[in-house]
Amino acid sequence: MNDDASRFNLAAYRHLIDEHVRFSDLDPVGHVNNNAIGQYFENARAAFFMNITPSWPRGEELFVLARIAVDFRRELHLPAQLYVGTGVIKVGRTSLTLANALFKGNDGIAYCESVSVLIDQRSRKPIPISEELRKIILDYIIA
């Protein structure tokens, strides 16, 4: 997803969560701190993983974050009701690349791409994504 038009198309994201700005999210300048925006994205990833693997994070297999990149587009202030969209960009053998976009209404605030790896809880080593799980994940591909 290379351009803002595709990144910030709310309809492209099949998985959405509601968020809101809290007073504790603000920094001394009065806008939402970049770390708070990272937490919104983390909450969206967690909700997505719980949706596709209902035992997450307590099952035998666990998606863990391996890489993250965030692009900030606009300032965000209190009060604000938000949506965070999640979609899949790519599915590898043991990993998947997610796109997240933060919206205030239809206005795109920030964009995140992350790579998560499926690991075995006991060995803590990467394991292949099963065909059954792959089919579920592919329902969330962003075109």
Residue pairs with C-beta under 8 A, 6 or more apart in sequence:
1 7
1 89
1 99
1 111
1 113
1 142
4 73
4 108
6 12
6 142
7 99
7 101
7 108
7 111
8 73
8 101
8 103
8 107
8 108
8 111
10 16
10 83
10 85
10 101
10 103
10 106
12 85
12 87
12 142
12 143
13 85
13 86
13 87
13 99
13 101
13 142
14 86
14 87
14 139
14 140
15 44
15 47
15 48
15 51
15 85
15 86
15 87
15 140
16 83
16 84
16 85
16 86
17 43
17 44
17 47
17 83
17 84
17 86
18 81
18 82
18 83
19 40
19 43
19 44
19 81
19 82
19 83
19 84
19 102
20 79
20 80
20 81
20 82
21 32
21 36
21 76
21 77
21 78
21 79
21 80
21 82
22 36
22 78
23 78
24 36
25 32
25 33
25 36
25 39
25 78
26 32
26 33
26 36
26 77
26 78
27 33
30 77
31 75
31 76
31 77
32 75
32 76
32 77
32 78
32 80
34 70
34 72
37 70
37 72
37 76
37 102
37 109
37 110
38 68
38 70
38 112
40 82
40 84
40 102
41 68
41 70
41 84
41 100
41 102
41 110
41 112
41 114
43 84
44 84
44 85
44 86
44 100
45 65
45 86
45 98
45 100
45 114
45 116
46 56
46 57
47 86
48 86
48 98
48 140
49 56
49 57
49 63
49 116
50 56
52 133
52 136
52 137
52 140
53 59
53 61
53 63
53 133
56 62
56 63
59 121
60 120
60 121
60 122
61 118
61 119
61 120
61 121
61 127
62 118
62 119
62 121
63 96
63 116
63 117
63 118
63 119
64 116
64 117
64 119
65 114
65 115
65 116
66 95
66 115
66 116
66 117
67 114
67 115
68 112
68 113
68 114
68 115
69 112
69 113
69 114
70 110
70 111
70 112
71 110
71 111
71 112
72 109
72 110
73 108
73 109
73 110
73 111
74 107
74 108
74 109
74 110
76 82
76 102
76 104
76 109
76 110
80 104
81 104
82 102
82 103
82 104
82 109
83 102
83 103
84 100
84 101
84 102
84 103
85 99
85 100
85 101
85 103
86 98
86 99
86 100
86 140
87 98
87 99
87 100
87 140
87 141
87 142
88 96
88 97
88 98
88 99
88 137
88 138
88 140
88 141
88 142
89 97
89 98
89 99
89 113
89 141
89 142
90 96
90 97
91 97
91 129
91 134
91 137
91 138
91 141
92 129
93 128
93 129
94 117
94 118
94 126
94 127
94 128
94 129
95 115
95 116
95 117
95 118
95 126
95 129
96 115
96 116
96 118
96 129
96 137
97 113
97 114
97 115
98 112
98 113
98 114
98 115
98 116
99 111
99 112
99 113
99 142
100 111
100 112
100 113
100 114
101 108
101 110
101 111
101 112
102 108
102 109
102 110
102 111
102 112
103 109
117 126
118 126
118 127
118 128
118 129
118 133
119 125
119 126
119 127
120 127
129 137
